[in-house]
Amino acid sequence: MTILYLLIPLSLVLLGLALWAFFWAVKNDQFEDLEGPAHRILFDDDENDLTPEAREQRRKAAERNAAASDDDKHPDR
């Protein structure tokens, strides 16, 4: 029974450390992008290294290329 006088405060200290670590991780954006690293390995080019503006330019260029190739396939449109 006397061991509880040691274990209860010790468990509260460990709980406090766990809560501190969790809130530190949230504050420092450790949970911001959970799926990005898992998907990044699937692509040849490192699009994630681009700035948001460069990504938007690349996306628009891909849309233009897709529209141009679609026009080539269906000239009667």
N, C-alpha and C positions, 0 to 999 in steps of 0.2 A: 504494500500500500504506500509506503514511503517513496517508492520509485515514481509514483504519479507526481510528486512535488518537483521532480526533475523533468519528467517527460512532457507534462502540460506546458510549462513555459518554453521548453525547447521546441515543441511543435508550433507554438504561437510565433516564436522567432522565425522558424522556417517558413511559416505561412506569410509572415511579413516580408521576408526576403523574396518569396515567390511573387507576391503582389507588386513589390517594388520593381522586380525584373520585368513583369508583364507591362506595367504602366510605362516604364522606361522604353520598352520596345515599341509600344504604341506611339509614344511621343516622338521617337526618332524614326518613324515611318518604316519600321521593319516589316510590317504586314501590308504595305502599300500594293505590291504587285506579286501575288502568289503564283500566278500561272505563267508569267512571262519567261522565267528561266526554263521552265519545262518545255515551252513551245519554241524557244529560241534555238534549241539544238536541231530542230527539224528543218530549218531554213538554211539555204546556202549562203545568202548574203546577210550581213548583219544589219538588218533594217532597224533594229533596236538601238544601234549606235548613232543613228541619224537624228538630227534635230527635228522637232515637230513640223517645221516649215518644209524641210527636205522630204520628210515622209509624205506630206500633203502634195508636194510637187511630183513625187514618184507615183502616188496614187492617181493623180490627174493624168499623167502621161500614160499610165497603164490603161485607164479608161478610154483615152483617145485612141490608143493602139487597138483596143478591143473593138471600138466602134468602127475604126477604119477596116479592120479585118472582117467585121460583120458586113460592111458595105461591099467588100470584094466578093463575099460569098453569095450575096443576094443583090445583083445589080438592078433588078426590076423594082426595087423600092424607091 
